[in-house]
Amino acid sequence: MKKEIDLNQQREEYVAFIEQQKTMVLSSLDLEGNPFTSYAPYVLHEGTFYIYISKISDHYAFIEKSPKVSGMILADEADSPNLFARKRARFECTSKIVADEAHEHIFEVFNEKHGKPMLDLLRGLDFSLFELTPEVGRYVVGFGKAFDINMATKELNHVVVDKKK
């Protein structure tokens, strides 16, 4: 008999997971349309991710040019009992650069999560704030435990694959 999955518990664990993690793997397209993988520290505010990246980094130009970005948040390998079933959440996002001055509340969130001294240093450099609005998401916590995320409600829908096909 299959054990019933408690969607409310999974949702709580999902919310805690994305709030406790600090970095996101990013996938964008380079200027020739090839996949490019990078990462950035992030914060989440009201369902939207924010990254603060340098203009001299490769991914800055790629994300600025093409607004479609995939993001993945991964559990630490050291905390993962099985790396084939590593806890993760991935999102298909639309990105846009936003004015630093109009988003001081986002920098307060960055200060809390990543430390004010670091943000004070970065704000004096060539960094810009990008908003990543997730459109589609999936949360995976193990074998047979994948959930599509309703981005509007944060509700999870268990993904079931018919293995007989």
C-alpha positions as CSV (number, residue, x, y, z in Angstrom):
1,M,0.0,0.0,0.0
2,K,1.3,3.4,-1.0
3,K,1.9,6.0,1.7
4,E,-0.2,9.1,1.2
5,I,1.8,12.3,0.6
6,D,0.9,15.2,2.9
7,L,0.9,18.1,0.5
8,N,0.6,20.7,3.3
9,Q,3.8,19.3,4.9
10,Q,5.5,19.3,1.5
11,R,4.5,22.9,0.9
12,E,5.8,23.9,4.3
13,E,9.1,22.2,3.6
14,Y,9.3,23.8,0.1
15,V,8.8,27.3,1.5
16,A,11.4,26.7,4.3
17,F,13.8,25.2,1.7
18,I,13.8,28.2,-0.7
19,E,13.9,30.6,2.2
20,Q,17.0,29.0,3.9
21,Q,19.1,28.5,0.7
22,K,21.2,31.5,-0.4
23,T,22.3,30.8,-4.0
24,M,20.7,29.8,-7.2
25,V,22.2,28.1,-10.3
26,L,21.2,30.1,-13.4
27,S,20.8,28.9,-16.9
28,S,20.7,31.6,-19.7
29,L,21.5,31.8,-23.3
30,D,24.8,33.3,-24.5
31,L,25.0,35.8,-27.3
32,E,25.2,32.9,-29.9
33,G,22.1,31.2,-28.3
34,N,24.1,28.5,-26.5
35,P,23.3,27.4,-23.0
36,F,25.3,29.1,-20.2
37,T,25.3,28.1,-16.6
38,S,26.3,30.3,-13.7
39,Y,25.1,31.1,-10.2
40,A,24.2,34.0,-8.0
41,P,23.1,34.7,-4.5
42,Y,19.4,35.5,-4.4
43,V,16.6,36.8,-2.2
44,L,12.9,36.0,-2.5
45,H,10.4,38.7,-1.9
46,E,6.7,38.3,-2.4
47,G,7.1,35.4,-4.8
48,T,9.8,37.1,-6.9
49,F,13.5,36.3,-6.9
50,Y,16.1,39.0,-7.0
51,I,19.8,38.6,-8.0
52,Y,22.5,41.3,-7.7
53,I,25.2,40.7,-10.3
54,S,28.2,42.5,-11.8
55,K,28.2,44.0,-15.3
56,I,31.5,42.4,-16.0
57,S,30.2,38.9,-15.4
58,D,29.3,36.9,-18.6
59,H,25.8,36.2,-17.4
60,Y,24.9,39.8,-16.9
61,A,24.9,40.5,-20.7
62,F,23.1,37.2,-21.4
63,I,20.3,37.8,-18.9
64,E,20.0,41.4,-20.0
65,K,19.6,40.4,-23.6
66,S,17.3,37.4,-23.2
67,P,14.7,37.6,-20.5
68,K,14.1,33.8,-20.2
69,V,16.2,32.4,-17.4
70,S,16.0,29.1,-15.6
71,G,17.0,29.0,-11.9
72,M,17.7,26.0,-9.7
73,I,18.1,26.0,-5.9
74,L,19.9,22.9,-4.7
75,A,20.3,21.3,-1.3
76,D,23.9,21.1,-0.1
77,E,25.6,17.8,-1.2
78,A,26.8,17.2,2.3
79,D,23.2,17.3,3.6
80,S,21.9,15.0,0.8
81,P,21.8,11.3,1.7
82,N,21.3,10.3,-1.9
83,L,22.7,12.5,-4.7
84,F,20.4,10.9,-7.2
85,A,17.5,12.2,-5.3
86,R,19.0,15.6,-4.1
87,K,16.4,18.1,-2.9
88,R,16.0,20.9,-5.4
89,A,13.6,23.5,-6.8
90,R,13.7,24.8,-10.3
91,F,11.9,27.7,-11.9
92,E,11.4,29.1,-15.4
93,C,11.6,32.8,-15.0
94,T,11.3,36.1,-16.9
95,S,14.0,38.5,-15.9
96,K,14.3,42.3,-16.1
97,I,16.8,44.7,-14.7
98,V,15.3,47.1,-12.1
99,A,16.5,50.4,-10.7
100,D,18.4,50.0,-7.4
101,E,17.0,53.2,-6.0
102,A,13.4,52.1,-6.4
103,H,14.0,48.8,-4.6
104,E,15.6,49.7,-1.2
105,H,13.2,47.3,0.4
106,I,14.9,44.5,-1.6
107,F,18.3,45.6,-0.4
108,E,17.0,45.3,3.1
109,V,16.2,41.7,2.4
110,F,19.6,41.2,0.9
111,N,21.2,42.7,4.0
112,E,19.3,40.3,6.2
113,K,20.1,37.2,4.2
114,H,23.7,38.0,3.0
115,G,25.0,40.6,5.4
116,K,25.0,44.4,5.2
117,P,28.8,44.8,5.0
118,M,28.9,42.7,1.8
119,L,26.0,44.5,0.2
120,D,27.5,47.9,1.1
121,L,30.7,46.9,-0.7
122,L,28.9,45.6,-3.8
123,R,26.6,48.6,-4.0
124,G,29.7,50.7,-4.6
125,L,30.7,48.6,-7.6
126,D,29.2,47.8,-11.0
127,F,26.4,45.6,-9.8
128,S,22.8,45.8,-10.9
129,L,19.6,44.3,-9.5
130,F,17.6,41.8,-11.6
131,E,14.1,40.7,-10.9
132,L,13.4,37.0,-11.8
133,T,9.6,36.4,-11.9
134,P,9.0,32.6,-11.8
135,E,6.3,31.4,-14.2
136,V,6.6,27.6,-13.7
137,G,8.3,25.7,-10.9
138,R,9.0,22.1,-9.8
139,Y,10.1,20.9,-6.4
140,V,11.8,17.5,-6.0
141,V,12.5,15.9,-2.6
142,G,13.3,12.4,-3.6
143,F,12.3,9.4,-5.8
144,G,8.5,9.6,-6.5
145,K,8.3,13.0,-4.7
146,A,8.2,15.6,-7.4
147,F,5.7,18.5,-7.3
148,D,4.7,21.1,-9.8
149,I,4.4,24.5,-8.1
150,N,1.5,26.8,-8.7
151,M,3.4,30.0,-8.6
152,A,0.4,32.1,-7.7
153,T,-0.8,30.1,-4.7
154,K,2.4,28.2,-3.8
155,E,0.3,25.0,-3.9
156,L,2.0,21.8,-4.8
157,N,0.7,19.2,-7.2
158,H,2.2,15.7,-7.0
159,V,3.7,14.6,-10.3
160,V,2.8,11.0,-11.0
161,V,4.4,9.2,-14.0
162,D,2.6,6.1,-15.4
163,K,5.5,3.6,-15.6
164,K,3.5,1.3,-17.8
165,K,3.7,3.5,-20.8
